[in-house]
Amino acid sequence: MPTQPMPPRAAQAQTPSAPVDAVDPFIGTGGEGHTFPGATAPFGMVQLSPDTDTSCEIRKCYGHAAGYRYDDPTIQGFSHTHFSGAGHSDLGDVLVMPVSGATVSLDPGDPTLPGSGYRSRFAHATEEAHPGYYAVTLDDAKVRAEMTAGTRIGVHRYTFAAGAQAHLVIDLRSSLYNYPGKISWSSLRLMPDGTLTGMRETRGWAPGRKLYFAMRFSAPIADHAFVNREADIPYKGFQGPSRGSDAVAETLGRALEARLDFGKLNTPLEVRVALSGVDEAGAIANLASEPGNFDTVRAATRSAWDTALGAIAIDAAKPMRTSVYTALYHSLLAPSVWSDADGRFRGPDDQVHVADGYIFRSTFSLWDTFRAEHPLLTLVQPARTTDDVVRSLVASRRFSPYGILPVWQFAGRETWTMIGYHAVPVIADAYLKGMRGYDANAALDAMVASAEYAPYGGLGEYMKRGYVPIDKEPEAASKTVEYAYDDWTIARMARSLGRTDVADRFEKRAGNWRNSFDVKTGFLRARKADGSFRTPFDPTAINYGSDYTEGNAWQYSWFMPHDQGGLFRLLGGDTKVVAKLDAMFDFDNSKIDYSHAEDIAGLIGQYIHGNEPSHHVAYLYDFAGKPWRTQERLKQIVDSQYKPTPDGLSGNDDLGQMSAWLVFTALGFYPVAPGTGEYVIGRPFVNRAAMTLPNGKLFTVIADGLSDTNRYVGSVTLNGVPLAKSVVTHAQILAGGELRFTMQATPNTRWATAKAARPYSMTPY
């Protein structure tokens, strides 16, 4: 045990010198952020983190989607897979917990009864978290627990009290969003050399998900016990170890646990764990691919984070610097590695394939991340965007039983969560930004196949009628406009490739958003198959499975990012648009109850920052020639929705989208419509940011005079030349140079007001 208690995290804080030291992984672990504080490498397969409550019978699973919740008093154990900020709970694979004493309970205990079972109480004062490292003192176990992780491995280090009997509990029953029967099958094998291997198959969010592991220890196992909590039930789909192998011990079952005894240890116990989606041999090979002890792996991962976070050098007041670097950190956790070190991966067809020349990635929360997360990666991780992300998406389509791109995929498996075919704008945006490390025509074919898969989400009706009818498909209004935007990105890429027939067809489809827009009310509405709008109509109503997806008419009436000009004309021009935007932000919600809509958070009037359909809306004042109003709203959003505390995210981070919004906004610009190659100017929230580009050039943002008082943009120059238009292009950023803002206390009502000075807007059809 440490001779001195760990100081409170606030006392540890010092002026950071490196980006990695500015990150606080606890941001978002409270409230509804759904992030985890544990150890992981950039885009790592392993997310080794504490789980405080995996029981849905005791509390709602939504608040524990990432396994850890800051206000919980106990830790059940440390598992190896977690989502960062998802709105759905799953994973929490291969839970490990150190236990001291003469006897060991294999019951995790009750989260409402601290001290019960093998779980342990802890205090936040003993916690420490940095990119690639997590530590905590387990009070009941009397163990100092430390975690680090590489790309495909996790390493635990446990320091037991002097003279204590040291044990580990390995629990394959435990899972996030747990319920009876979730584990279809599992196995454990202890080999003569002391390696513990195993697997489990779950029937959770991604049905039939298989995960294998290999585990080695720095001390010999003195004794062990395998326990099967349920009787063996034959399961034809399982291809596990054969009986009569050379294992010391092995067992098959649904609810397996292991107790490993190590006696009294004079040195800390290190546990090296590797994962694989392919097989146990793959897990063993992954373990060998990242050699070294705890400190070696920790140092390598810290170096990887130094490089990844160092893509942007930020100078800002300490709270803002912490928030922005943590946001960048959260933006670099997914899409995560899924292929093994030898390139093998398990695909959407549940078969094993090989990624040749790239790393197959999964964990695609595309409804969220196409908006800002993936555009951010095109700037700070362009090679991975091209070689890994796009090729993984196209490969997923090739191996999909349905022949389409992923919708919401993890561990190579499709969940069919959310709407749209938003792998399409991710690919198109990368291609149109000049990223060509893949077969572009094959990518376009995959995009078209996804957009023409009639059984999916009312697409057959959409192609037939030009809109999705609500009496044939739920969430029809949202689906109509999201399909139309995706179609526009297909048309853009097809036009660039010279495939005119495809471009013409999808340009026409891109105008379908108009078919669900009610000019009389000024709102997007759901239409029935007979062409009438559904009644009664309440633009504030949020009901899951109704006309809109996780939102209402207020948010979705602005979702035609490819054709803001067309929308503004339907609304009656700039003055009416500004009035409607103001009405949205200033709406009085005091008489509306949204308690039934758990994914709705961060309300500013009817603007909902905690959910993605609103994320571009504050920038729309620019399109109406009122950029100073965008600047006001951004200040309002950043001040109220982000802070460097555990409850510092207003809504779940959704695999980096909430965080990517902050990174872009802090730099002073945002990709309102990925696929345009333009970023809409807002206002910066950092004094200086220098982005190192893949071509070796530097793009620097400077905010002269930035302060709480000087919240407005007085002028903007690009490389010393006044910037008349309220956009900066991707090409201008890649060319390097300096974007300089001069900030002032009062609005500049003359800058970027002329129509020619406004952001991209599509010509009406």
MIGU-407441 format. One record per residue (C-alpha): residue in one letter; x, y, z. Coordinates in pm, whole numbers, plus 50000, padded with zeros to 5 digits. Example, Ala and Ser with C-alpha at 12.3 -4.5 7.8 and 13.67 -1.06 7.14 Angstrom:
a512304955050780;s513674989450714;
//
This chain:
m500005000050000;p501215035949945;t502765051050257;q501055084450188;p497415088950087;m496785102349741;p495985139549748;p492645152149616;r492605157249241;a492225194649289;a495445194949486;q497255175449215;a496375201048951;q499235222448831;t499755244948535;p499975219848249;s502995220148024;a502065192947774;p498675186847613;v498435152747779;d498705169348120;a495805192748045;v493315164247994;d490885155348274;p489255121648194;f486755127148476;i484955153748270;g481625138548166;t481665109948419;g478885127148616;g475585141048498;e474665127348156;g478085127947988;h478455089848000;t482245090647965;f484655067748149;p487845077448337;g489865046048268;a492945038748062;t492955036247684;a495255044147392;p494205065947097;f491435046346921;g492375016047134;m490574982747129;v490884981647509;q489205006647739;l490274994748086;s488055013048333;p486225008848664;d482604997848672;t480605011448964;d477244995248887;t476324969748620;s472914960748761;c469854973848580;e467534959248839;i468794984449094;r469115016148884;k468395027148533;c471075015748292;y471095048448101;g473065067148367;h475645039248382;a476145034948009;a479925038648044;g480165016348351;y481355043948585;r479275071348742;y481035097548950;d478515098449234;d478615060849302;p480345050049626;t481725015949522;i483644999149243;q482594964349134;g485704958148927;f487724968048622;s486514956548281;h488174960347943;t485584974747703;h483545006847732;f481805032447512;s482715068947562;g479525088847594;a477065065247427;g473335068147482;h473065030347502;s474725006947748;d476684975547664;l480224960647684;g481974958548023;d483774926747919;v486114905048132;l485764921248473;v488744917648709;m488704926349080;p491474922649340;v490434908549678;s492424904950001;g491944881350292;a491454845050385;t488104841250210;v486854853449874;s483264860549778;l482354854949415;d479224875849459;p479674911749332;g477444924449609;d474764951049613;p475654986349495;t473224999749755;l475044980850034;p478684992550040;g481004965450163;s478924936550031;g480384910249798;y483704915349626;r482994951849535;s484854978449731;r484295013449858;f486615041049736;a487125078449770;h487625103149487;a490555117749679;t492525086149596;e491665086049226;e494035097248953;a493315097348581;h495355108148280;p495265096847917;g496395060547932;y496395058048313;y493895053848597;a494475046348966;v492345043249279;t492655029149629;l490075002149705;d489235007850070;d487604974350152;a490124953749956;k493004974850089;v494564974949744;r496045002649534;a494764995549181;e496435010548872;m495465006448507;t497175013748179;a496455002547823;g498034998347484;t496234995247153;r495044959347207;i496114952747564;g495304964147915;v497704961448207;h496634961148572;r498954967048867;y497694958249215;t499624966549532;f498254945749819;a498744953850187;a501804938050344;g501084902750463;a497674900850296;q496474870850099;a496184882549736;h493384870649509;l491764880449182;v488164875049083;i487574871248708;d483864875648639;l482524866948293;r478934871148412;s479224908448456;s478154931248172;l476974966848131;y473204966948088;n472994933048253;y469994910048248;p469384872548280;g470434853547971;k472564881247819;i475624858647820;s474984831347562;w478164811947634;s481594815847784;s484754796047848;l487834796448068;r491124777848019;l494184778348242;m497284767348050;p500384750548198;d502434782548156;g499934801748372;t498164819148085;l494424822648136;t492374824147816;g488684825347751;m485814839847557;r482214849947585;e479354855647346;t476644880647434;r473164886447300;g473084923447384;w472874954547171;a474924937746897;p473514902246892;g475964873546878;r479014894446969;k482064872947044;l485094884447242;y488214864547331;f490934872647583;a494344861347706;m495664870148051;r499134866048204;f500374873748555;s503664885848702;a503384860548987;p502564823448974;i499034812349052;a499114792649379;d495574779549350;h492454785749149;a488774777149118;f486424779848821;v482734783548902;n479804779148664;r476724796848803;e474374780648548;a474144744948421;d475834738248088;i473314741447808;p474344729047461;y474824758147225;k475514749146864;g476904783046767;f479854781147006;q483244770446869;g485214768647190;p488094747847324;s487854710547279;r487754687947579;g490934669147642;s493224698247554;d496504703847732;a494934729447967;v495404725648342;a491724733648379;e488924744548154;t485204749848177;l482304759547954;g479104776148062;r476984807248062;a477894822748396;l481564816448462;e483804830848730;a487374823548833;r489124828049167;l492884830449135;d495014828649449;f498554842849463;g499424839349832;k501304867450004;l503084890249757;n506124911649826;t505794931149503;p502834945049309;l500934920249095;e500814929248725;v498124914648502;r498514917648124;v495304912547924;a494774912447548;l491504910947356;s490544897047016;g487314894246823;v488724864646628;d489914837346863;e492074829447166;a495154825646948;g494574861046825;a494364873647182;i497634856147271;a499304871146963;n497964905547050;l499454901447397;a502844894347243;s502554923547000;e502864949347280;p505564936647516;g506734952547837;n505704957448197;f503214982348335;d505565012148324;t506745004147971;v503195002447835;r502185033548026;a505105053247885;a504405041747529;t500745051247555;r501535084947707;s503855091147413;a501065081347171;w498735105847344;d501385133047338;t501585129046962;a497825126946904;l496905156347127;g499895175947003;a498175180146668;i496805212546817;a498875234547050;i496425254947258;d497015286147463;a493985295347674;a492895302248029;k493365270548232;p489685260148259;m489145264547885;r492445247347799;t491405217648013;s487955216147855;v489255218247499;y492095193347538;t489755169247715;a487315173747429;l490085165847182;y490985135147392;h487395122947386;s487315128647010;l490235104546964;l488755074047137;a486635061146849;p486245046246592;s488255020646781;v490624993646654;w488914960446593;s491394940546385;d494104919946552;a497814927046520;d497924902646226;g495084921146049;r492344895546114;f488934907546228;r485434894146270;g483094912046032;p479374919546012;d478804884545870;d480404869046183;q483204855345965;v486914862245996;h488514885045737;v491884902045696;a492504939545674;d495324942345423;g497274974845449;y494974991745700;i493564987246050;f489914977146059;r487985000246289;s484564997046444;t482445016346701;f480725038946448;s478055060746609;l477445076646271;w474175095346335;d476125115546589;t479645116746457;f479225125746089;r478505161446199;a481785172346363;e483705142246496;h484655128346156;p485335162746003;l487675169346297;l489545136946221;t490115148945864;l492225176846017;v493945160246314;q494015123546202;p493765124645821;a495745092645756;r493515072645987;t490425088445833;t491505077145487;d493305044345538;d491345031145833;v487935047245869;v486845048945505;r488315015145416;s486684999645722;l483295013745625;v483615000645270;a484854966645394;s481884964745630;r479554969145336;r481394941945144;f480924917145430;s477454928745534;p474624903545489;y472554933145366;g475144948345132;i475044982945293;l477335005345493;p477225005545876;v474465024346056;w475655020646420;q478304993846437;f480544980946712;a482714950046740;g482044945846369;r478334939946437;e475374960846325;t472914974046585;w470554993146349;t470465021446603;m469365056246493;i468455066946140;g469985077845812;y472855062945615;h475465085745764;a478515065945665;v477805083245333;p478735119045437;v481795105945623;i483135090645302;a482075119545079;d483595145745308;a486925127145315;y486925122944937;l486005159044863;k488815170245095;g491285151644874;m491715119745075;r492095092144820;g493715062144992;y490925038344884;d488915027944577;a486665058444536;n484325042144284;a483835012044509;a483125036244794;l480545054544584;d478925021644488;a478625013344858;m477065047444925;v474495042744649;a473675007344766;s472985020645115;a470765048544981;e468755024244768;y468224995945016;a464424997145012;p463754975945327;y465675000245549;g463905028045736;g461175035645484;l463635040445197;g461335022544957;e458585047845030;y461075076445021;m462265066844674;k458665062544557;r457115094044704;g460005117744773;y459315116345147;v458835090345418;p455125087345512;i454425086845884;d451575061745855;k454015036645709;e457245044345898;p457955060346240;e460115091646275;a459265099745915;a459945137145922;s463475132146054;k464225104245811;t463115124945513;v465505153745583;e468425131945691;y468115110645379;a468015142445166;y471275155445314;d472985121745271;d471765121044911;w473345155044847;t476755142344961;i476415112744725;a475675137044441;r478705158244531;m481085128744526;a479535113944211;r479865147344030;s483535149144130;l484095113744000;g482415121943670;r479525098043731;t476885121543599;d473965097243607;v474415091343979;a474965128344047;d471795138643863;r469675112744039;f470855121544387;e470815159144335;k467115155544268;r466675134144581;a468575160144784;g465635183844740;n463215159744904;w463415178545234;r460965203345081;n458315176245057;s458025174945437;f458315212245502;d455055229845584;v455345265745461;k452155275745643;t453485267545989;g457155272245906;f458055237946044;l459185204345915;r456275180445963;a455435144045907;r453215136845608;k450945107345555;a450835085745244;d447855105745113;g450005137145115;s448395154245415;f450375165445718;r449685145746033;t447545163146293;p447345173846568;f450695191546546;d452755204146840;p456255216346745;t457495211247103;a456375174947138;i459125148947185;n457915113147179;y460145084147083;g458965065946774;s456775094946671;d457375120346392;y460955129346489;t464075111546613;e465175122946959;g463835157646896;n460915177846770;a459945202046495;w461975230446643;q465265211946603;y464565193346280;s463135223046090;w466715235246050;f468175202545925;m468845208945561;p472475219545602;h473135215645230;d470395240445136;q470105267745396;g469425292845120;g466415272845005;l465115270245360;f465535307445424;r463525315745114;l460675293145231;l460745310045572;g460425344445415;g463965358045420;d466685368545661;t464595389145904;k462065361445959;v464825335645988;v466565355446263;a463255360146444;k462615322446429;l466115314446551;d465635338546841;a462265323146918;m463945289146936;f466675299747176;d464395321647388;f461465297247411;d459905294047760;n459955257247854;s458525262248202;k455235245048115;i456725215747919;d457685182748080;y460505164447904;s461225140148186;h460075111147966;a462785118747707;e465985107447878;d468275116547587;i467135153047583;a469465175247785;g471145209047767;l468075229347679;i468385265947588;g464785272747498;q464045247447223;y467725245147131;i468925211947274;h472705210847287;g472785177147461;n471545160947142;e472945163446793;p470195177546563;s470725212146718;h474495213346686;h474735234946374;v471865258446454;a473755286246634;y475875291046321;l472835297946103;y472755334846196;d475825337345971;f473735325445678;a471245353345750;g473975379845750;k474055383646130;p477335367346236;w477455387046562;r474295368446669;t476115335446612;q478885348946834;e476365357047110;r474735322947095;l478055304547096;k479085322847411;q475755313247567;i476185276647470;v479815272647576;d479265289847911;s476215268847998;q477005234947843;y480715228847908;k482865230948220;p485965212448346;t484125191848609;p482665156548621;d479265170648522;g480875192448257;l478985178047958;s475295186547925;g474465154447737;n476095121547651;d479235126947447;d478135102547176;l481555088447087;g483125123147063;q480515144446885;m479765167447180;s483505171047230;a484325176946863;w481735205146861;l483685222347138;v487065217446969;f485835233346646;t483935261046822;a486925269447042;l489025273446727;g486465297546585;f484815277546306;y482495247646252;p481545223545967;v477855231345931;a477555209845618;p480275183445580;g480795179345208;t480965216445128;g484655219745217;e483715250745419;y483815258545789;v481485285945911;i483145313046120;g481895316846475;r484215331546735;p487255316846910;f487385306947277;v491165302547300;n493885328847278;r495925309047030;a495795274946865;a498405261146625;m497355230846420;t500135209346279;l498985196745939;p499955163645778;n501845182245505;g504105197445770;k502515231845752;l501075250746046;f497665267046063;t497425291446351;v494355307946502;i494975339346708;a492355358646908;d493705392946992;g492075408647297;l489915378447380;s488145381847716;d484705378147870;t484145414547786;n485555412247434;r483195385147313;y482535398146962;v484595395646646;g485715429946531;s487645418246227;v489205387146076;t492285383645860;l493675353445679;n497425356345629;g497145393645688;v494405399245431;p490955409445560;l488555380245541;a485315393845404;k483375361045399;s482275343245717;v483885310545614;v487305294745597;t487805265745358;h489515232545411;a491925241545131;q492845274145304;i493565255545627;l495725229545450;a497695257545284;g498805268245631;g499035303445761;e497305324846018;l493645331646090;r493605361946319;f490565374946505;t490475409246666;m487965407646947;q485945436847085;a483215444247339;t480495454447094;p479075437146785;n480495445046443;t477265447546247;r479025454145916;w481325424045881;a480135395045656;t476595408045618;a476365409845237;k474955379245062;a478245373144881;a480015372245218;r477865345045370;p478535307545396;y477635281745138;s473965278245047;m472605256844769;t470715270944472;p467065260044493;y465925232644260;
//
